[in-house]
């Protein structure tokens, strides 16, 4: 289980490593283009916390911490699906992973796949 830290580590969100890797690529792609956006997620059922929204801006510290040492294989379709949600009025959301197919790239090619 990885963690997304936002805003001088005041906000810590636990996300499984595979999902966090895909979310990282989507977030970095937006910030690289100097595009701010909201990031919305729901807590796991039964936690009682409901829904959270962050305003993501390049001037606010952001850190991705992974429990595992290996990068997951990247499903480009999943990153694209998250990026597509970023332009909606509700902001970027972690959506279910589409079936892994020809859109998958090796971990080492992740940066070039989104460049």
C-alpha contacts under 8 A as a table, 3 or more apart, distances in Angstrom:
res1	aa1	res2	aa2	distance
1	X	14	X	6.44
1	X	15	X	5.76
1	X	16	X	4.23
1	X	17	X	5.50
1	X	66	X	6.87
1	X	67	X	5.54
2	X	14	X	5.73
2	X	15	X	5.22
2	X	16	X	5.28
2	X	17	X	4.98
2	X	20	X	6.77
2	X	64	X	7.45
2	X	65	X	5.48
2	X	66	X	4.25
2	X	67	X	5.14
2	X	68	X	7.97
3	X	12	X	6.27
3	X	13	X	5.35
3	X	14	X	4.42
3	X	15	X	5.70
3	X	16	X	7.85
3	X	20	X	7.73
3	X	64	X	6.06
3	X	65	X	5.15
3	X	66	X	6.52
4	X	11	X	7.90
4	X	12	X	5.59
4	X	13	X	5.03
4	X	14	X	6.46
4	X	15	X	7.20
4	X	20	X	7.62
4	X	62	X	7.38
4	X	63	X	5.88
4	X	64	X	4.78
4	X	65	X	6.36
5	X	8	X	7.48
5	X	9	X	4.96
5	X	10	X	7.20
5	X	11	X	5.58
5	X	12	X	4.55
5	X	13	X	6.52
5	X	62	X	5.74
5	X	63	X	5.00
5	X	64	X	6.36
5	X	65	X	7.82
6	X	9	X	5.33
6	X	10	X	6.49
6	X	11	X	5.12
6	X	12	X	6.55
6	X	60	X	7.21
6	X	61	X	5.83
6	X	62	X	4.64
6	X	63	X	6.50
7	X	10	X	5.77
7	X	11	X	6.43
7	X	60	X	5.50
7	X	61	X	5.01
7	X	62	X	6.43
8	X	11	X	7.78
8	X	60	X	7.74
8	X	61	X	5.75
8	X	62	X	7.61
9	X	12	X	6.38
9	X	61	X	7.88
9	X	62	X	7.93
15	X	19	X	6.59
15	X	20	X	5.81
16	X	19	X	5.56
16	X	20	X	6.04
17	X	20	X	4.98
17	X	21	X	6.08
17	X	66	X	5.81
17	X	67	X	6.80
17	X	68	X	7.19
17	X	72	X	7.71
18	X	21	X	5.27
18	X	22	X	6.66
18	X	71	X	7.96
18	X	72	X	5.76
19	X	22	X	5.31
19	X	23	X	6.14
19	X	94	X	7.90
20	X	23	X	4.94
20	X	24	X	5.91
20	X	64	X	7.56
20	X	66	X	7.97
21	X	24	X	5.13
21	X	25	X	6.49
21	X	71	X	7.31
21	X	72	X	6.96
21	X	74	X	7.83
22	X	25	X	5.28
22	X	26	X	6.42
22	X	74	X	6.85
22	X	75	X	7.71
22	X	78	X	7.00
22	X	79	X	5.59
23	X	26	X	5.13
23	X	27	X	6.05
23	X	79	X	6.92
23	X	82	X	7.35
23	X	94	X	7.12
24	X	27	X	5.16
24	X	28	X	5.94
24	X	64	X	7.23
25	X	28	X	5.26
25	X	29	X	6.04
25	X	79	X	6.77
25	X	111	X	7.93
25	X	114	X	7.56
26	X	29	X	5.19
26	X	30	X	6.49
26	X	79	X	5.56
26	X	80	X	7.43
26	X	82	X	6.45
26	X	83	X	5.71
27	X	30	X	5.29
27	X	31	X	6.26
27	X	83	X	7.95
28	X	31	X	5.03
28	X	32	X	5.81
29	X	32	X	5.23
29	X	33	X	6.68
29	X	114	X	7.09
29	X	115	X	7.99
30	X	33	X	5.38
30	X	34	X	6.58
30	X	35	X	5.31
30	X	36	X	7.18
30	X	83	X	7.82
31	X	34	X	4.74
31	X	35	X	5.35
31	X	36	X	6.68
31	X	57	X	7.13
31	X	58	X	5.85
32	X	35	X	7.49
34	X	58	X	6.81
35	X	57	X	7.43
36	X	55	X	7.33
36	X	56	X	5.58
36	X	57	X	4.79
36	X	58	X	7.09
37	X	55	X	5.93
37	X	56	X	5.38
37	X	57	X	7.00
37	X	86	X	6.49
37	X	87	X	7.94
37	X	91	X	6.28
37	X	92	X	7.15
38	X	53	X	6.46
38	X	54	X	5.48
38	X	55	X	4.43
38	X	56	X	5.70
38	X	86	X	7.24
38	X	90	X	7.34
38	X	91	X	4.72
38	X	92	X	6.07
39	X	53	X	5.53
39	X	54	X	5.17
39	X	55	X	6.39
39	X	56	X	6.75
39	X	86	X	7.64
39	X	91	X	5.53
39	X	92	X	4.73
39	X	93	X	6.02
40	X	51	X	7.12
40	X	52	X	5.64
40	X	53	X	4.44
40	X	54	X	6.59
40	X	90	X	7.24
40	X	91	X	6.34
40	X	92	X	6.09
40	X	93	X	5.25
40	X	94	X	7.77
41	X	51	X	5.82
41	X	52	X	5.51
41	X	53	X	6.71
41	X	93	X	6.04
41	X	94	X	6.72
42	X	49	X	7.95
42	X	50	X	5.69
42	X	51	X	4.37
42	X	52	X	6.24
43	X	47	X	6.45
43	X	48	X	7.76
43	X	49	X	6.12
43	X	50	X	5.69
43	X	51	X	6.37
43	X	52	X	7.83
44	X	47	X	5.93
45	X	48	X	7.42
47	X	50	X	7.57
56	X	60	X	7.19
57	X	60	X	5.67
58	X	61	X	7.58
66	X	69	X	7.07
68	X	71	X	7.82
71	X	107	X	5.81
72	X	107	X	6.04
73	X	104	X	6.84
73	X	105	X	6.23
73	X	106	X	5.23
73	X	107	X	4.83
74	X	104	X	5.37
74	X	105	X	5.30
74	X	106	X	6.39
74	X	107	X	6.09
74	X	110	X	6.42
75	X	78	X	5.45
75	X	79	X	6.82
75	X	100	X	6.19
75	X	101	X	7.75
75	X	103	X	5.70
75	X	104	X	4.13
75	X	105	X	6.44
76	X	79	X	5.17
76	X	80	X	6.14
76	X	103	X	5.08
76	X	104	X	5.60
76	X	105	X	7.01
76	X	113	X	7.64
77	X	80	X	5.03
77	X	81	X	6.05
77	X	98	X	6.59
77	X	103	X	5.83
77	X	104	X	7.64
78	X	81	X	5.03
78	X	82	X	6.35
78	X	95	X	7.71
78	X	96	X	7.76
78	X	97	X	5.41
78	X	98	X	5.94
79	X	82	X	5.21
79	X	83	X	6.20
80	X	83	X	4.97
80	X	84	X	6.11
81	X	84	X	5.10
81	X	85	X	6.59
81	X	95	X	7.13
82	X	85	X	5.27
82	X	86	X	6.69
82	X	92	X	6.09
82	X	93	X	6.05
82	X	94	X	6.06
82	X	95	X	6.39
83	X	86	X	5.24
83	X	87	X	7.47
83	X	92	X	6.70
84	X	87	X	6.03
84	X	88	X	7.63
84	X	92	X	7.62
85	X	88	X	5.44
85	X	90	X	7.79
85	X	91	X	5.96
85	X	92	X	4.73
85	X	93	X	6.10
86	X	90	X	7.74
86	X	91	X	4.53
86	X	92	X	3.76
86	X	93	X	7.14
87	X	91	X	6.27
87	X	92	X	7.26
88	X	91	X	5.30
88	X	92	X	7.46
97	X	100	X	7.95
100	X	103	X	6.93
100	X	104	X	6.29
101	X	104	X	5.93
105	X	109	X	6.16
105	X	110	X	6.49
105	X	113	X	7.47
106	X	109	X	5.31
106	X	110	X	6.62
107	X	110	X	5.36
108	X	111	X	7.34
109	X	112	X	5.38
109	X	113	X	6.01
110	X	113	X	5.10
110	X	114	X	6.66
111	X	114	X	5.55
111	X	115	X	6.12
112	X	115	X	4.93
